[in-house]
Amino acid sequence: MRKSLLFIAITAFVIMIINAVSCKHDPIPPVIPPNIQNSNGGNGSNSGICFSDQILPLIQTYCAYTGCHDGNSEAMNLTTYSNIMHVVQAGNPNGSTLYNAIIGGGEEPMPPGSKPQLSTNQVILIYTWIQQGAQNTACACDSTITTFSGAVGPTIQNHCQGCHSGSNPAGNPALDLSSYNNIVAAVNSQNLYGRVTGTSGAVMPPGNKLSDCNLSQIHNWILGGMLNN
């Protein structure tokens, strides 16, 4: 009896080890918070994720900056929708090279570890966009939305923080736009509005000027006292 029980126990253990070694699972998709599923960063109606207003700026600022996937320095050009779709499988985030790279599952993680990293919500946003079909969508910008949380913060986060955040933010002097207080300080001391309009030096973001509506939102937020609202 003891030998039989020992044999059964050893057999069960071996089967468990074999299953652990041989069984492979796809990456577990992130949980999509309700405020992300239909979020558009204050740039239109809550009808889904907008590629041109939410996804493209993220990829351009975090991945397609000068010296990386800007079409000049790397074989992989991530500056346009058609080029981005070369590394995206619509409806299948886990099978998309782009998604695997940004979660660190590719051969070359993106962005590189020395660069500012996408936030969890930004990664979830890209995941959800791919899962929903990776459509080339756009939202109508509402210039009447001038709050920090509804317009200004998301715009700067999506368009600027890929360069202006982290341990070594770009700029001379360094310009860190990773928080509300830093953004207010940049308006006061470094003429942030002049930078994004191009009236004070080279336009920012380089080669991807903010829309007139986004600029109007920022301008009216500044005129309203730059509230953290």
N, C-alpha and C positions, 0 to 999 in steps of 0.2 A: 504494500500500500504506500509506504513512504517513498519507495523508488518511483511508483507511478505518479505521485504528487510532485516529486522532484522533476521528473521528466516533463510533466505538464507545465510546471513553472518555467523551466529552461526553454521549452518550446515557445511559450508566450513571450518570454523576454527576447528571444531571437527574432520572432515575427515583429515585435515592436521596433527593434533596431532596424530591421530591413525596411519597414514602412517609413521610419524617420529619415533614412538615407535616401530612399528612392522617391518619396513623395515630394513634389514641388508644387508650389502654389503661386498664382499671380499675386503681385503686390496688392495689399488691401487698400481699396480706395479710401480717401479721407472722408470723414463725415462732413457734409456740406451744411454749414449753419444756415438757418432760415434767412438771415439778413444778407447772405451772399448769393443764395440761389437766384434771386431776381433783382440783385443790386445793379445799379448803373452809375453809381458815384455821383448822383445828382445831375446827370447829363441827359435825362430823357425820362420817358415813362417806364414803369416797372414791367417791361415785356420780355426781359431776358438780358443776356450779356451782350454788350456791343463790342464787336471786334475793333472797330476803328477808334473807339473812345476809351476802351479799357484794356484790351489785350495787346494791340499793336504798340501802344506807348510803353507797356511793360517790357516787351521783347526788344524794342528799339533801344531803350535806356539801359536795360540789364544785360543784353546779349549782343546787340548790333552797334555798340559804341565804336569809336575810332580805334583801330588796331585789332578788332575782333570780327564779329560777323556782319560787318558793314558793307560787304560786297567788294571791298578793296584789298583787305588784308588776309581774309580767310576764304577757303573754297566755298564754305557754306554761307550764303547770303540770306540774312533774316530781316531784311528791310521792308519787304512787301508781303501781302497776303499770299500771292501765288508762290513765292519762294518759301514762305513758312510752311505751306501745305506739303512741301517735299519731305518734311520731317514730322508730319502729323497724319494719323489715321483717324478720319472723322468718326466719332462715336466710340473710339477705342483709345482712351488715354494711356492705358498700360502698354499698348502696342505702339505708342508714338515715341519716336526718338526724342522729340522735344521734351515731352513730359518726363521721360526717364532721365534725361540729362539734368533737368532742374531739380529732381529729387535725389540726385546723386547716384542713380543706378546705371548711368552710361559709362563708357570708357573715359570720357572727359567731362566731369561735372561742370554744369553751367549755372550761374557764372562761376569762374574760378574762385577758389577759397580766399584769395587775396582781395577779391572785389566785394562790394556790398551785395548781400544776399536777398533774394525775394522773401517776403514775409509769408507766414503760413496762409493767411487769407489770400495773398496774391497767387500762391501755388494752387490753392483750392479754386480760385477763379479760373485759372488756365485749365485745370482738370475739368471743371464743369463746362467750360466753353467747348472743349474737345468732345466731352461726353454728349453734349447737346447737338452735336453735328458739325462743329467748327465752321459755322457760317460766317460769311463776310458781311457782317451786319454793322449798322451805324444807328446812333440815336440822335434825335433832335436836341440840341443843347438849349436849355432854358435859362436865359440871361437874367431872369428875375430871381433865381436861386443864388444868393450871395452869402450864405453862411459858410463858416469854416468847415464844418463837418459834412455839409451837403454839396459843396462845390470846390472850395479852395484847397482844402486838405487832400481830397482824392486826386485832384488835378496835379498837385505838386508831387504827391506820392507816386503816381503813375508815370509822370513825365520827367521828374527831376531827381528823385532819390536814388536811382540807379547809379548816378555819378556823385551826388552830393549827400552821402551818408557813409556810415562805417568808420573804421579807424583812420582812414586816409582819404577824406573827401576831396573831390576836385576843387580847383579854384586857386586864385592867387590874389588875396589870401584865401585859405581854405574856406569853403562854403558848405556848412552842414545844414541840411534842410530836413532833418529826421524828426523834428518835433515842432509843436506849435510855437513854443518860445523862440526856437532858433529861426523859424520863418519870420516871426515878427521882428526879431533882431536884424535879419537880412534885409527886410524892407526898410528899416530905419538907418542902418549903417552901410549897407552895400547896394542900395537902390535896386532891390530885387525886381520891382516892376519895370524899371528901365532895362533890366537884363532880359526879361521875358518878352518885352516889346521890341527889343533891338535898338532902342533909342539911346542906350548907354553901353556902347561896346557891341561885341558880337552877340547875336541873338541866342537865347537859351530856351529850349534845348537846341543844340547845333543841328541844322538841317531839318528840324521838325518843329517849327514855330507853332505855338499854341493857337487855337482858333480864335477868331474875334470874339466869339461868345465867351470862351474861357477867360480871355483877357479882360472882358467887361466884368465878369464875375469877380475876378481878383481886384480890379480897380474899384468896384463898388464896395467890396469888403473892406478895402483900405480906407475909403472915404467914410465908411460907417464906423471906423474906430478899431478895426482889426480884432473884433470880438472872438473869443473862443466859444462859438455858438454852434 
